[in-house]
Amino acid sequence: MNPQLKHAGIAGILTGLGLVLEFTFFVLGGYSADTFGNAVAAVASLQQHGDLFLRVAGIFGAGGAFISVIYVAGLASKLRSKAPTRAVATLYFGVLGAVGHALVALSLYVGLPLLLTLAAQDSAATTQTWRAFQLVLSGLQAVGNTFLGIMLLVAGWAILSRKALPLGLGIVGALAGIATLLVILTSGTPLAILGYMAYIPTFVLAITFDVWAGVALLRSKREPAAGTEAEVAIS
C-alpha cells in the first residue's frame, strides 16, 4: 500500500522543518560536538543550561523521524515505476534510518532528566554514566545516519538516472548521501577532519532534499506500478 503523494509531500516538508527545529533547539540547549564529547564538560553544560531545550530537540527529532516514514513511502512509490529496485532500497533504508534517528532522540528525551538527577547526587558517577550513555547514542546515531545516507544516495541516483523527479533534487540527494556517509566512515580515522567539515553541510543538504522532495511530491501524480521484468532487471 502506498500513501497519497499529496500526504507524502506534506510529510516530506514537515520532516525537513523538523530537522531545522531539532538542530535549532540543540544549539539553544548548549550542544556542541566538542562539549558533549567530553564527559566532564557535558555534565557541566547540562547543569548550567538544563535539559529543556535538548528535550524539545528530542521531541522534534522523534516526531520528524515518525513523519518521515510516510514521506519515504511516498518517495519510493514515485520512484517505483522507473527504478523499482532502487525504490525498494529507498523505502527500507529510509525506514531503518528513521528508526535509528528516533531511538537517539527518544534516548535523549528520557535519559537527560535521569542524568541531571544523578548529577545532583553524585557528579563523579554522572561523568562515568555519561560516557556509557554517549557510547550508546553514538552507536545508534551511526546506524541511523548510515541507513539515511544510503537512502539519500540511492534516491538521488534513481532521480538522476531515471528523471522521475527534478534533476537538481537528484544532485542534492546524492551529495547529501555522500556527505552523510563521509561523516560516518571517516570517524576515528586520519581523515576525520573531512567528516568534521562535512557535518554542517549534511544537515543543510538533507533538509533541502526533504523539503524539495516534499514539494515535488505535492505537485506529482501517482505513478503506475512497474510493468515489465525488463525494467526491473535494468533498474
Salt bridges, closest charged atoms under 4 A:
GLU22 OE1 - HIS101 NE2 3.01
GLU223 OE2 - LYS78 NZ 2.67
